[in-house]
Amino acid sequence: MRSIVFGIALLLSAVPGYSMTFEECANYTNEINKTLPSRVDATTRAITTVCLPRAEKNILVFSLEIDTTDAGKIDKDKFAARVPKIQNMLCTYPNFSELIKVVDFRYVYRLQNGVFLGQFDFSEADC
């Protein structure tokens, strides 16, 4: 199902001015959530995704958890270094570079105890 929803989004991304509908976005997140939680890297897990409605473009939100409860243990430079890596992925990987045309992305980071650490927003204008 996820591949069908994603395939439709990719096809529609070629239509100028098209934005993924909230229903399409919600269906997409439902499919992604079936695979979560999932390890992203050595210190990060993807916990859930949601779609936030917005007039221009919906926002696909990824909630991520860092493997610590102590914010003092987070290397701020390494944490900030995630931004260009995520941006590169969204702008250059074939599937993401098409998807970012029809939906915006938000990456929300929390510690294991639920404490908010930070968020990064990305849109097609960032590519």
N, C-alpha and C positions, 0 to 999 in steps of 0.2 A: 504494500500500500504506500509506504513512504516513497518508494521509487516512482510511483505513479504521480503522487502529489508533487514531488520534486521535479519530475519530468514536465508536468504541466507548467510549473513555475518557470522552468528554464525556457520553454517554448514561448510563454507569454512575455518573458523579459525582453524578447526581440520586438515587442509592440511598443512604439514610442509612447511614453507617458503612462504606461500600465504600472499599477502597484498591486501587489498581492492583496486579495481581500482578507478581511479578518478571519472569515471562515476557513479559507485556504491556509492561512498562517496557523490558526488553531489546530487544524488537522495535521499540519506538518509537525508542530510541537508535540502533539499526541503520539505521533509515530516515533519521534526522536526519544521521547520519555520512556518508551518501551525498552530502550537499550541502556537506560540510566538507572543507578549511578554507574559511572565508568571512569577509569583512570585516564587522565589527559597526559600527565607526565609524572615524574618521580615524586612531586610534592602536591599535585593538584588533582581533584576529582570533579567531574561534571556531575551535578546533582539533579538538576531539572531544567526544563525550558518552559517558557510561557510566551504568549503573544500579547503585546499591549496594543490596543487600538489607538490610532492616531489619524487625523484628517488627511495628512499628506501621504505618509507611508507608515505602515504598521512597524512595530519594533519587535524583533525576535530576540528575546532575553535568555541568555545562558547564565545560570547560577552555578558558580564554582566554589569549591571549598579547598582552602589551603590546610595542609596537614600539621597544624599547630593550634594551640589555644593562646599563645603568647605573641602578640603583635611585635614585641621587641625582638623576636627571633627572625623576623622578616627582613631580608636585605632589601632596602628601599631601591637601590640601583637595579638589582635583579628583577624586582617587581615591576619597576618602570620599563625595563627592557622588554617586557611582554607586549607592550603597545606596538612597536614596529613589527614584531613577529606576527601578531594577530592581523595587523593591517596588511602585511605582505600576503598572508594566507587568503584573506577576504578579497584582495584585489587581483591576485595572480593565479590562484588555484582555479582550474576550469569551472567546477560547479559553483564555488563561492563567488567568483567574479561575475557570474550571471545572476546569482541569487541576490547579491547586494544591489542590483539594479531595481529590484521589485520590493525589497524590504530592508529596513535598517537593522543594525545589530547592536546589542548592548551586552557586555560581559560584566557581571556583578560578582565580586570576590568577597567571601566571608571566611572567618576562621572556623575551626571545628566546633567552637562553642556558639556559633551563630553571629558573632560580632562582625559588623560591616567593616570591610577593609578598604574597598574602593570600587569604582566602576569605570569602564571605558566604553564610549559610544562611537560607532562607525557608520558612515553613510557612503553612498556612491561618490560624493564630493571628495572623500578622503583618498580616492583611488587616482 
